[in-house]
Amino acid sequence: MIDKIVEAYPDETFLKADGFDDAIIGVDEATMRLVYSESKCIDILNEDMDLEEAIEHFEFNVKGAYVGEKTPIWCADIF
């Protein structure tokens, strides 16, 4: 997905969350920020830690991190 987004918007600079390229589900064209699936991010983390740890790590260390105006958007699709 990231390759398609970069190709579609060659003049834009996107801020990526390291290790979560497979969780990218799109781009918000209003702010030109990447959109990530929360459930896919947790699945990626769950490969190396148990589910409870993965959720906690995601909530506090990934989703909770503000890294400027290009901070990615997290789509709550875990319900």
N, C-alpha and C positions, 0 to 999 in steps of 0.2 A: 504494500500500500504506500509506503513512504516514497518509493521510487516513482510511482504514478503521481503523487502529490508534488514532488519536486519538479517533475517533468511538466506538470500542468501550470505551475507557478514558478518559472525559472528565475524571476527577479526577487523572489521573497526569501527571507532567511527564517528558518523554523528552529525552534528550540525543542530538542528531543530529550525524552527521559531515557537515560542509558539503560540498555538491556530490555527495553519494552517495545522494540520496533514491531513485533508481531501483534501487539495490542492496539496499534493505531487503526482507527476505524474511519477517519476522515479529517477534514479541516473546517474550521469555522471561518467562513469567508469575510465576515464582518470585522474580525480581529486578526485574521491570518494566524491563528493558533491551532496546533494539532489537537485532535480529539482522540482520547484513548478510552478503551473499554475497561472499566474497573474489574469486571470479572476475568477478562483475559490477563490483566496485570497480576491478579491474585493467582491465577492458574500458573503463570510463569514463575512467580515466587514459590508456589507450592511444590515445584519440582525439587527445590533445595531445602525446604522446611515444611513443618506440618501446617495444616490449614489455618489453625488459630494464630500461629506465629506469622504466617503469610499475610493474613488480614491485618494484624496489628502493625506489622512492618509497613505495609502499604498505606494504611491510614495515617501513621505518624511520620514516616520518613519519605514517602513518595507523594501522596496526595496532599499532605500537610506542608510541603515545601513550596515557598514562594520564591521564584527566581527571576522576578522582573515581569515586565508587561507582556512578555511572550510565554509566560508560564502556561504549560499545556492545560487543556480542559479535560476533566475526568467525567466520563459518562457513567452514571449510576445505573448499570444494567444487571445488577446482581440480585434483583428481587424475583 
